[in-house]
Amino acid sequence: MNFLIDSAYAQASGASTGAQSMVGSLMLPIVLLVVFYFLLIRPQNKRAKEQREMIGRIAAGDEVATTGGILGKVIEVGEQFLTVEIASGVNVKLQKFQVSQVLPKGTVKSA
C-alpha cells in the first residue's frame, strides 16, 4: 500500500514534481535504447561487415567452410555463386553467403 501514498504526495506537491516525474519516466526508455545499441545492434553490424568483407575477398584456390559444415577448395568465383571442390572430381555450386569462414591453406587435406 506504500505505492499509493507516494502518488498522493506527488499530486499534492504541484507541477514541479510532475516535470521531474516526466523526465524520470523518459530516461528509462532512452537508457534501454542506448544499452540495446551497444550490446546488440553495434556488434551485429560489425559481424555483418566482417562477413561481407570476407566474402568479397574469396578467390579461386581458397579453402572454405560452409554454414552446412562442408569443407572444400574454391574452384570458380562468380558474382553470386562459388564452385567448390569437396572431393576429387566432385564440384558443388554454392551461394556466396553460405560461406562461414575461409580456412588456412592445407586444412581440407588434413581433415
C-alpha positions, 0 to 999 in steps of 0.5 A, a space after each residue: 500500500 506504500 505505492 499509493 501514498 507516494 502518488 498522493 504526495 506527488 499530486 499534492 506537491 504541484 507541477 514541479 514534481 510532475 516535470 521531474 516525474 516526466 523526465 524520470 519516466 523518459 530516461 528509462 526508455 532512452 537508457 534501454 535504447 542506448 544499452 540495446 545499441 551497444 550490446 546488440 545492434 553495434 556488434 551485429 553490424 560489425 559481424 555483418 561487415 566482417 562477413 561481407 568483407 570476407 566474402 568479397 575477398 574469396 578467390 579461386 584456390 581458397 579453402 572454405 567452410 560452409 554454414 552446412 559444415 562442408 569443407 572444400 577448395 574454391 574452384 570458380 568465383 562468380 558474382 553470386 555463386 562459388 564452385 567448390 571442390 569437396 572431393 576429387 572430381 566432385 564440384 558443388 555450386 554454392 551461394 556466396 553467403 553460405 560461406 562461414 569462414 575461409 580456412 588456412 591453406 592445407 586444412 581440407 587435406 588434413 581433415 
